[in-house]
Amino acid sequence: MFKKMAIGFLAVAIACGLAASGYSFGKYLAERDNAGDAKEQARA
């Protein structure tokens, strides 16, 4: 029983870590795109 719970907790921790890193990467990409748009507008 304990082994199944430990595996479950580990799976949840890994899933949360992947979700958090994906969210951070998405924010980074959005920020990078917005920064590129600002540079293009400054050139015009």
The 8 nearest C-alpha neighbors of each residue, nearest first, counted from 0:
[[1, 3, 2, 4, 5, 6, 7, 8],
 [0, 2, 4, 3, 5, 6, 7, 8],
 [1, 3, 5, 0, 4, 6, 7, 8],
 [4, 2, 6, 0, 5, 1, 7, 8],
 [5, 3, 7, 1, 6, 2, 8, 0],
 [4, 6, 2, 8, 7, 3, 1, 9],
 [5, 7, 9, 3, 4, 8, 10, 2],
 [8, 6, 4, 10, 5, 9, 3, 11],
 [9, 7, 11, 5, 10, 6, 4, 12],
 [8, 10, 6, 12, 7, 11, 5, 13],
 [9, 11, 7, 13, 8, 12, 6, 14],
 [12, 10, 14, 8, 9, 13, 15, 7],
 [13, 11, 9, 15, 10, 14, 8, 16],
 [12, 14, 16, 10, 11, 15, 9, 17],
 [15, 13, 11, 17, 16, 12, 18, 10],
 [16, 14, 18, 12, 17, 13, 19, 11],
 [17, 15, 13, 19, 14, 18, 12, 20],
 [16, 18, 14, 20, 15, 19, 21, 13],
 [17, 19, 15, 21, 16, 20, 22, 14],
 [20, 18, 22, 16, 21, 17, 15, 23],
 [19, 21, 23, 17, 22, 18, 24, 16],
 [22, 20, 24, 18, 19, 23, 17, 25],
 [21, 23, 19, 25, 20, 24, 18, 26],
 [24, 22, 20, 26, 25, 21, 19, 27],
 [23, 25, 27, 21, 26, 22, 20, 28],
 [26, 24, 22, 28, 27, 23, 21, 29],
 [25, 27, 23, 29, 24, 28, 30, 22],
 [28, 26, 24, 30, 25, 29, 31, 23],
 [27, 29, 31, 25, 30, 26, 32, 24],
 [30, 28, 26, 32, 31, 27, 33, 25],
 [29, 31, 27, 33, 28, 32, 26, 34],
 [30, 32, 28, 34, 29, 33, 27, 35],
 [33, 31, 35, 29, 34, 30, 28, 36],
 [34, 32, 36, 30, 35, 31, 29, 37],
 [33, 35, 31, 37, 32, 36, 30, 38],
 [36, 34, 32, 38, 33, 37, 31, 39],
 [35, 37, 33, 39, 34, 38, 40, 32],
 [36, 38, 34, 40, 35, 39, 41, 33],
 [37, 39, 41, 35, 36, 40, 34, 42],
 [38, 40, 36, 42, 41, 37, 35, 43],
 [41, 39, 37, 43, 42, 38, 36, 35],
 [40, 42, 38, 39, 43, 37, 36, 35],
 [41, 43, 39, 40, 38, 37, 36, 35],
 [42, 40, 41, 39, 38, 37, 36, 35]]
